[in-house]
């Protein structure tokens, strides 16, 4: 107390001390991103005796030609629903959060099972949120409909998320035949934009490439690939050898979070 100036009155000192005790901690905002992927299963991946999926039958990428506003996430399954394949997107940065809401704007296919959120929680339960079960309202763009999901509503969450559990992972899945565009995907009222692309070579250096994606939402394998992307965006210069990493690696779309035909 010796450091408190003598000219402060008793009431002022009390207010200062109360302020020190009850100031709420500041929580940094989480930045979520989307990484599109496709999954084409091998024989047996979607059940005993199931045939392999059809190569080229699914598409997942950002589409700069349409959105609310553009770009939007394009998910398409151009083969029968029974085909062992799916299009989707991983939501990055959600591990450990307490989920309060999910929503997106949709144009195109909106079925009971897709497009859907698959949410895996800390009790190792997978929760499904199919498009048709969400609360729908029109948007200012007549082509898009806003769809909201409440994790505690048994008519929208299958099953509901238990109180006290946190999120392990969230993915978007399109495994029913049809094409859909999703925009303004939101987790806990935080809207996710398009691909998080680098704007300069400096963004790629010193491990920075790990934080960015190409225009289709795919992660860079190394610094050179990231720099090659920046050079290509800047008047088509494809020389990505600034650090000898090379930039010609192909993207691995992966499919570990595909969800199959859940």
Buried (B, 14 or more C-beta within 10 A) or exposed (E): EEEEEEEEEEEEEEEEEEEEEEEEEEEEEBEBBBBBBBBBBEEEBBEEEBBBBBEEBBBBBBBBEBBBEEBBBBBBBBBEBEBBBBBBBBBBBBBEBBBEBBBBBBBBBBBEBBBBBBBBBBEEBBBBBBBEBBEEEEBEBEEBBBBBBBBEBEEBBBEBBEEEBBBBBBBBBBBBBBBBBBBBBBBBEBEBBBBBBBEEBEBBBEEBBEBBBBBBBBBBBBBBBBBBBBBBBEEEEEEBBBBEBBBEEEBEBBBEBBBBBB
